[in-house]
C-alpha cells in the first residue's frame, strides 16, 4: 500500500460528487500551496531560491495577492524575485553592449547585405537569447511545479490502487470521467507506472468511462442551449441548469466561474 499521505487525499477526492476527482485533488493542492508560500515557505532559504528564480505564473500571482493573507510576505518575495531577474537581464545586457553599439553603427551597405543573408547578426542572436530567457521565465512557476510533482505522485497512487484495491476500482468505475487535462495525465501516467498488459486493461476501461461521460455532458449542455427556445419554457431542466459551467470545466479543468 502506498503511503497514507498520498492515499487519503486520493480516496477522499474520488468520494466527491464531481466531474473530475483529479480537479478536486489539484484544487486542494493549490489552496494548500497558496497558504504555505505565504507562511512557512517564506522562511525557508531553499524556498526563496526557488521563488527568486522561478517566480509565479499570472494565475498564481493573482491567487497569492487576492488571498490578502500576507501582503508583506508577498512583497518580500516579489522584491527579491525582481532583484534576481533584473540582475540576470542586466548581466546579459552588459555583456552585449559593445555588440549592440557595433551593429547599430554598421554601414548601410552592410545592413543590406545582412538582410539578404541567412546568417544572423550578433544582435539578432542576442535578441534570441533574451526571448529564450523571457520565455523560460514566463513558463516557470513555483506553485505549478510543486503541484505538478505531487499530482504525479497521486497518479501513481491511483494506478496502484486501481489494480490492488477492489473497493477503489469500483469507486473509480463510478466516476463521471475526468476533465481532458487530467484524462491526458492519466494516459501519460500509464507510460510511467504500468506494464503493457495493465496499460491495455486500464486504458480500455478509462476510455469507456470517459467517452460515456463526454457524451452525457455534451447532451446536457445541448439541452441547456435548447432551454433558451421559448418552445421549451415549460420543459424540465433535468441536469442541464449548470451544464455550461460543468462542460467548460470538463474541457479545461477546474476554473473559477461565476
N, C-alpha and C positions, 0 to 999 in steps of 0.2 A: 504493500500500500504506500502511496506517496505521502509526503509529509503533510500533516494536518494544516499547516499554514497555507497550503495550496488547495487541498481537497475541500475544506469547509466553504471558502468563498465560491468554489465551482458548484458544489451541490446546492448551496443557497440560491445562486443565480438561476440554476436550472429548475428550481421550485417556483420561480416567479412567473406569473402570467404576463407574457410579453411577446413581441415579435422576434426578439433576438436575445437570448440569455447572455451572449457574449458582450452585447452592448451594456447589459447590466453590470457585468464584471468590469468593463472598461470605464464606465462612468464612476463606479465606486473607487477605482484606482485613481482616476483623475481628481476626484474630490479629496482623496487622502493625500495626494501629492501636492495639491494647491496648499492645503493646510500645513504639510510638512516643510515645503520650501520656505514658507514664511515663518516657520518656527525653528525647530532644532537644526534644520539644514543650514540655516544662516551661520551657525557657529562652527560648522564642520569645515576645516581647511580644504579637504578634498571636494566638498560641495561647492565652495566658492571658486575653486579652479574650474569646475565643470560649467558653472554659470558664467564665469568670465569668458570662457572660450566659446560656449555654445549659445548662451542666451536662451530665448524662448521664441516660439512661433507667435504669430499675431493672436491666434485664439487663446493661447495660454497667458500671454501678456494681459489680454483683456480680462481673463478669469482671475488672475492674480490681483490686478488693480481693482476690479469690481467687487472682490471679496471684502474690501475695506478692512481686512484683518490686521495688517501691519504695514502702513504706508512708509514708515521709516525704514523698516527692513527691506521693502521692495526698492526704496530709494537707494539704499546702500548697494543692493545687487546691481541695479541699473548703473550706478556711478562707477563701480569697479569694472563692470562689463564694458562700458563705453571707454574707460581708460585703456583697457586691454585692446579693444578693436581700433581705437584711434592710434595707439602706438604701432600696431601691426600695419595699418594703412600708411601711416607716416613713414615707417621704415621702408616700405615699398616705394613710396614717392621719392624719398631722399636718394634711394639707390638708382633711380632712373631720371633724376633731374637733368643730368648732362645730356642724356639721350634725347629727352623731350626738347631741350634747347637746340640741340644739333639738328633734329628733324624739323623743328619749326623754322629754322633759318635756311633750310635746303632751297636750292635754286628752283626756278620754275621748270627748267628742263628736267631736273631730277624728279620733281613731283610728277610730271607727265610720264616719265619712264616708269616710276613706281606704280602708277595707275594701270599701265599696260602689262606689268609683270605680275606673275602669280606669287612671287616671293614677298613675304611680309616684311615691313619695316620693323625696326626695333620698337617704335612707338606702338605699332599695331600689336606686336607680341605682348607689350606691357598692358595694353587695353584688355587683351585676352586674359592675362594673369589677374587683373583687377576684377573682371567679370567672374572668373572662376572662384576667386576669393569671396565675392559677394554672393554668388550662387550657393556656395558651401554654407555661408552664414545664414542665408535665407532658408535653407533646408535643414538647419540644425535647431534642436530644442531640447533642453534638459529634461523637461517633463515628458515629451514624446518618447525620448529614449528610455526613460525609466518605465513608462507604461508598456512600451514595446517589449522590453526584456521580460517583464512579469507576465504579459499576455502570452508570450511564447512558452513560459513555464505552465501556464494554465492549459494551453492547447495540448501539451504533453500529458497533463493530468487527465484531460477529457478523453483522449485516445486510450490512455491506460485504463481508466475506469470503464470505458465502453466495452472493453474486452474482458475485464477482470471482475466487474461487479454487475450482476444481472439486474439489480434494482436501478442502478444508474442507467444501464442500457434501456430499460423500459421507460425511464424518465426522459432520456434523450429522444426516444421514438415518439413521445407525446408532444414534443416541441412544435411550435408553429414555424419551424425553419429558422433561418438566420438572415441578417442583412447581407447584402452582396459583399461587403468588405470582409466580414467575418466568415462568410462562406468561402471566399478565396483563401483566407488564412488557415481554415481547417484543411483545405486541399493541400496547401503548402506544407502543413504540419505532417501530412501522411508521408511526404517525401523524406522528412527528417526522422520520424519516430516509428514507422510501420514497415514490415516486410511486404513483399509483393502480394502475397495471399490476403493478408489483413487489409492492405490498401484496397484491394478489389471489393472485399466484403463491406468495408466501411463506406467507400465512395458510392457503391450501388445503393446502399441504404440512405446515405446522406442525400443523394440526388433525388431519390423517390420522395423523401420528406420535403426537400427544397422546392421541387417543381410543383408539387401538390399545393404548397402554401403560396408560392408566387402566383399561381393561377387563382387561388382563393382571394388574395388581396387585390389582384387586378380586377376581379369581378366586383369586389366591394367598392373600389374607387370608381368603377364604371357606373355602379348604381348611385353612388354619391353624385356624379355628374347628371344622371338622369332625373334625380330628385329636383333639379332646378327647372325641369319642364313642368309647366302648370298642370299638365295632364296627370302628373304623378304626385300632386299635392297631398292627396289623401292616402297614398300608398305608404306602408310602414318603412322606416329607415333600415330596419334589420341591424346589421353590424356596420353600416356604412357611414354613420354620423361623423366618426373621427377617422374615416378611411384615408383621407388625404394626408393627414399627419403620419399615420402608420405606414402608408405606402412610400412616402418620402424617406422615412427612417429605414424602411426595408431596402431602399435603393442605396442610401449613402451612410447608414449607421446612425447612432444617436446624434441628435441635434436639438438645440433648444428652440422649439417652435411655439409661438404664442398665438 
